[in-house]
């Protein structure tokens, strides 16, 4: 498995969607719990963390993904070896 820095926006989206359920609205980026909002509007699904400002989104029509890192300047060690980031 590559590091979190090697992940695509689609990888981050899949991991966040899963962790949102398994981690009680948790953030795959900062590890916080009960801090991620799932927003669905205009054909776009976005997960936003109110703790670290991490955001990842998917356009349902085009399949395009966008990821904006959280408050950390680099990918945190927390997610580098987490099972749900594995392919």
Contact map, one row per residue, 1 for C-alpha under 8 A:
111000000000000000000000000000000000000000000000000000000000000000000000000000000000011
111111100000000000000000000000000000000000000000000000000000000000000000000000000000000
111111100000000000000000000000000000000000000000000000000000000000000000000000011000000
011111100000000000000000000000000000000000000000000000000000000000000000001000110000000
011111100000000000000000000000000000000000000000000000000000000000000000001000000000000
011111110000000000000000000000000000000000000000000000000000000000000000000000000000000
011111111111000000000000000000000000000000000000000000000000000000000000000000000000000
000001111111000000000000000000000000000000000000000000000000000000000000000000000000000
000000111111100000000000000000000000000000000000000000010000000011100000000000000000000
000000111111110000000000000000000000000000000000000000000100000111000000000000000000000
000000111111111000000000000000000000000000000000000000000000000000000000000000000000100
000000111111111100000000000000000000000000000000000000010000000000100000000000000000100
000000001111111110000000000000000000000000000000000000011100000010100000000000000000000
000000000111111111000000000000000000000000000000000000000000000000000000000000000000000
000000000011111111100000000100000000000000000000000000000000000000000000000000000001100
000000000001111111110000001100000000000000000010000000010000000000000000000000000000000
000000000000111111111000000000000000000000000010000000000000000000000000000000000000000
000000000000011111111100000000000000000000000000000000000000000000000000000000000001000
000000000000001111111111111100000000000000000000000000000000000000000000000000000001000
000000000000000111111111111100000001000000000000000000000000000000000000000000000000000
000000000000000011111111110000000000000000000000000000000000000000000000000000000000000
000000000000000001111111110000000000000000000000000000000000000000000000000000000000000
000000000000000000111111111000001000000000000000000000000000000000000000000000000000000
000000000000000000111111110000001100000000000000000000000000000000000000000000000000000
000000000000000000111111111000001111100000000000000000000000000000000000000000000000000
000000000000000000111111111100111111000000000000000000000000000000000000000000000000000
000000000000000100110010111111111011000000000000100001000000000000000000000000000000000
000000000000001100110000011111110000000000000000000000000000000000000000000000100000000
000000000000000000000000001111100000000000000000000001000000000000001100001101100000000
000000000000000000000000001111110000000000000000001100000000000000000100000101000000000
000000000000000000000000011111111000000000000000000000000000000000000000000001100000000
000000000000000000000000011101111110000000000000001000000000000000000000000000000000000
000000000000000000000011111000111111000000000000000000000000000000000000000000000000000
000000000000000000000001110000011111000000000000000000000000000000000000000000000000000
000000000000000000000000111000011111100000000000111000000000000000000000000000000000000
000000000000000000010000111000001111110000000011110000000000000000000000000000000000000
000000000000000000000000100000000011111000000011110000000000000000000000000000000000000
000000000000000000000000000000000001111100001111000000000000000000000000000000000000000
000000000000000000000000000000000000111110011111000000000000000000000000000000000000000
000000000000000000000000000000000000011111111100000000000000000000000000000000000000000
000000000000000000000000000000000000001111111000000000000000000000000000000000000000000
000000000000000000000000000000000000000111110000000000000000000000000000000000000000000
000000000000000000000000000000000000000111111000000000000011100000000000000000000000000
000000000000000000000000000000000000001111111100000000001111000000000000000000000000000
000000000000000000000000000000000000011110111110000000001111000000000000000000000000000
000000000000000000000000000000000000011100011111000000111100000000000000000000000000000
000000000000000110000000000000000001111000001111100000111000000000000000000000000000000
000000000000000000000000000000000001111000000111110011110000000000000000000000000000000
000000000000000000000000001000000011100000000011111111100000000000000000000000000000000
000000000000000000000000000000000011100000000001111111000000000000000000000000000000000
000000000000000000000000000001010010000000000000111110000000000000000000000000000000000
000000000000000000000000000001000000000000000000111111000000000000000111000000000000000
000000000000000000000000000000000000000000000001111111100000000000001110000000000000000
000000000000000000000000001010000000000000000001110111110000000000111110000000000000000
000000000000000000000000000000000000000000000111100011111000000000111100000000000000000
000000001001100100000000000000000000000000000111000001111100000011110000000000000000000
000000000000100000000000000000000000000000011110000000111110000011100000000000000000000
000000000100100000000000000000000000000000011100000000011111001111000000000000000000000
000000000000000000000000000000000000000000111000000000001111111110000000000000000000000
000000000000000000000000000000000000000000111000000000000111111100000000000000000000000
000000000000000000000000000000000000000000100000000000000011111000000000000000000000000
000000000000000000000000000000000000000000000000000000000011111100000000000000000000000
000000000000000000000000000000000000000000000000000000000111111110000000000000000000000
000000000100000000000000000000000000000000000000000000000111011111000000000000000000000
000000001100100000000000000000000000000000000000000000011110001111100000000000000000000
000000001100000000000000000000000000000000000000000000011100000111110000000000000000000
000000001001100000000000000000000000000000000000000001111000000011111000000000000000000
000000000000000000000000000000000000000000000000000001110000000001111100000000000000000
000000000000000000000000000010000000000000000000000011100000000000111111101000000000000
000000000000000000000000000011000000000000000000000111100000000000011111100000000000000
000000000000000000000000000000000000000000000000000111000000000000001111100000000000000
000000000000000000000000000000000000000000000000000100000000000000001111111100000000000
000000000000000000000000000000000000000000000000000000000000000000001111111000000000000
000000000000000000000000000000000000000000000000000000000000000000000001111100000000000
000110000000000000000000000010000000000000000000000000000000000000001001111110100000000
000000000000000000000000000011000000000000000000000000000000000000000001011111110000000
000000000000000000000000000000000000000000000000000000000000000000000000001111111000000
000000000000000000000000000011100000000000000000000000000000000000000000000111111100000
000100000000000000000000000110100000000000000000000000000000000000000000001111111100100
001100000000000000000000000000000000000000000000000000000000000000000000000111111100100
001000000000000000000000000000000000000000000000000000000000000000000000000011111110100
000000000000000000000000000000000000000000000000000000000000000000000000000001111111110
000000000000000000000000000000000000000000000000000000000000000000000000000000001111110
000000000000001001100000000000000000000000000000000000000000000000000000000000000111110
000000000011001000000000000000000000000000000000000000000000000000000000000000111111111
100000000000000000000000000000000000000000000000000000000000000000000000000000000111111
100000000000000000000000000000000000000000000000000000000000000000000000000000000000111
